[in-house]
């Protein structure tokens, strides 16, 4: 009986994975979007953060266009976890570029970041996405109907996508169910602004948003 149950579970998982692989394949063939590979994240935090704007974050049955991120440098950035948390520094040492860094913020919300390792190491925090796929599922998770409120903030984003600590250290470069896709030929009008919700190194213009997007957490100044 257990073997039959395991087989059914495996079949469901395999079918789901196949379906999303087909979705990614179709999306990339129709829109010139390609999976974002590890070399993309083997650069400095500012470059990665800026170029993540406009990519599509695929997460299970849901996806969205990245419209707001923040960059955090591993060195000389007092707002970064690496400035005060040895665990963040060891995370960088033991993980490859493209790994998910997920933490619980103020005991309220999970926050999704991706590790970047290049000339300067650090993290990119995802603050907002424009929902694309799985909108009804995201609405149920969030308990809201307003599309603009689904993922317009780092805590809203993780709740909508059901991101928790179980995704910490996940490789976002090798799983078609949890990855980014982008169109290398697409161009975006990006605004650089000060990061929000921090008290240290708050003067650095390391928040990047898609100009005019109604899905960002806060309009740039």
C-alpha positions in Angstrom: 0.0 0.0 0.0 2.8 2.4 0.9 4.6 1.6 -2.4 1.4 2.4 -4.3 1.0 5.7 -2.4 4.6 6.6 -3.1 4.1 5.8 -6.8 1.0 7.9 -7.0 2.9 10.8 -5.2 5.8 10.4 -7.6 3.5 10.4 -10.6 1.8 13.6 -9.5 5.1 15.3 -8.9 6.5 14.1 -12.2 3.4 15.2 -14.1 3.5 18.6 -12.4 7.2 19.0 -13.2 6.6 17.9 -16.8 3.8 20.4 -17.1 5.9 23.3 -15.9 8.9 22.3 -18.0 6.5 22.4 -21.0 5.3 25.8 -19.9 8.9 27.1 -19.6 9.7 25.6 -23.0 6.7 27.1 -24.6 7.2 30.5 -23.0 10.8 30.6 -24.1 10.1 29.6 -27.6 7.3 32.1 -28.1 8.8 35.1 -26.4 12.5 34.5 -26.8 12.8 34.0 -23.0 15.6 31.8 -21.8 16.3 30.4 -18.4 18.7 32.6 -16.3 21.8 30.5 -15.8 24.4 30.6 -13.0 26.9 33.0 -14.8 24.2 35.7 -14.5 24.5 35.6 -10.7 28.3 35.5 -10.8 28.5 39.2 -10.9 28.2 42.1 -8.4 25.0 42.8 -6.6 24.2 46.1 -8.3 24.5 44.6 -11.8 22.5 41.6 -11.0 19.8 43.6 -9.2 19.3 46.0 -12.1 19.2 43.2 -14.7 16.7 41.1 -12.7 14.1 43.8 -13.4 11.9 42.4 -16.2 12.8 38.8 -15.7 10.0 36.3 -14.9 10.2 34.5 -11.6 8.7 31.1 -11.9 7.7 29.5 -8.6 5.7 26.3 -8.7 2.3 27.0 -10.3 2.8 30.7 -10.1 4.9 33.3 -11.8 5.4 37.0 -12.1 7.5 39.7 -13.7 10.1 41.2 -11.3 9.4 44.9 -10.9 11.3 45.8 -7.7 14.5 44.6 -6.1 17.2 45.8 -3.7 20.9 45.1 -3.8 22.9 44.3 -0.7 26.7 44.0 -0.7 28.5 41.5 1.5 31.2 44.1 2.4 30.9 47.7 3.7 27.1 47.6 3.5 25.8 48.1 7.1 22.2 47.2 6.0 23.3 43.7 4.8 23.0 40.6 7.0 26.7 40.0 6.4 27.5 43.1 8.5 26.0 41.6 11.7 25.2 37.9 11.1 28.0 35.3 10.8 25.4 32.9 9.5 24.9 35.1 6.4 28.7 35.1 5.8 28.9 31.3 6.1 25.9 31.0 3.7 27.9 32.8 1.1 30.9 30.5 1.7 29.0 27.2 1.3 26.6 28.1 -1.5 26.9 28.8 -5.2 25.7 31.9 -6.9 22.0 31.6 -7.6 21.1 30.0 -4.3 18.0 31.2 -2.5 18.6 33.1 0.8 15.3 33.1 2.8 14.9 34.6 6.2 12.1 35.5 8.7 11.8 39.3 9.0 10.7 40.7 12.4 8.9 37.4 13.1 6.3 38.3 10.6 7.3 37.7 6.9 9.6 35.5 5.0 11.9 37.4 2.6 13.3 35.9 -0.6 16.8 36.8 -1.8 19.2 35.4 -4.3 22.9 35.0 -3.7 25.3 36.7 -6.1 29.0 36.0 -6.1 31.3 38.0 -8.4 33.8 40.7 -8.0 31.6 41.7 -5.1 29.4 39.2 -3.2 26.0 39.9 -1.8 22.3 39.4 -2.2 19.4 40.7 -4.2 16.1 41.1 -2.2 12.9 40.6 -4.2 10.4 43.3 -3.2 7.7 43.0 -5.8 6.5 41.2 -8.9 3.7 41.7 -11.4 1.6 38.5 -11.2 1.3 36.5 -14.4 0.6 32.8 -13.8 -1.4 31.3 -11.0 -3.2 34.5 -10.1 -6.2 32.8 -8.5 -4.0 30.7 -6.3 -2.0 33.7 -5.2 -5.3 35.5 -4.3 -6.4 32.6 -2.1 -3.1 32.6 -0.3 -3.1 36.3 0.3 -6.9 36.7 0.9 -7.1 39.7 -1.4 -8.6 40.4 -4.8 -6.7 43.5 -5.9 -4.1 42.3 -8.4 -1.8 45.2 -7.4 -1.8 44.1 -3.8 -0.9 40.5 -4.4 2.9 40.8 -4.6 3.6 44.5 -4.0 6.0 44.0 -1.1 8.6 41.4 0.0 6.3 39.8 2.6 3.3 39.8 0.2 5.4 38.2 -2.5 6.5 35.3 -0.3 3.0 34.8 1.0 1.5 34.7 -2.5 4.1 32.3 -3.7 4.1 30.2 -0.5 7.9 30.8 0.1 9.2 29.7 3.5 12.4 28.5 5.1 12.0 25.2 3.3 13.2 27.0 0.2 16.4 28.3 2.0 19.5 27.3 0.0 17.5 26.1 -3.0 19.4 26.3 -6.2 17.4 28.7 -8.5 19.5 27.9 -11.5 18.7 24.2 -11.9 15.0 23.6 -11.2 12.4 24.5 -13.8 9.8 24.9 -11.1 11.9 27.5 -9.3 13.8 29.7 -11.6 14.0 32.9 -13.7 13.5 33.3 -17.4 14.4 36.4 -19.4 14.5 37.9 -22.9 18.0 39.0 -23.6 16.8 41.4 -26.3 14.2 43.1 -24.1 15.0 46.6 -22.7 13.4 48.1 -19.6 13.2 51.6 -18.2 14.7 51.2 -14.7 14.7 53.7 -11.8 17.3 53.7 -9.1 16.2 54.8 -5.7 17.2 54.6 -2.0 16.4 51.3 -0.3 13.4 51.3 2.1 12.7 50.0 5.6 16.3 50.3 6.8 18.1 52.7 9.0 21.8 52.0 8.1 23.3 52.7 4.7 19.9 54.1 3.8 21.4 56.7 1.5 22.6 54.2 -1.1 20.4 54.2 -4.3 20.3 50.4 -4.5 16.6 49.9 -4.9 15.6 49.3 -8.5 12.1 49.5 -9.9 10.4 49.2 -13.3 9.4 52.8 -14.2 5.7 53.4 -14.0 4.8 49.9 -12.7 1.7 50.0 -10.4 2.9 46.7 -8.8 5.9 48.1 -6.8 5.7 48.4 -3.0 6.4 52.1 -3.0 6.7 54.5 -5.9 10.3 55.9 -6.3 11.0 59.4 -5.1 
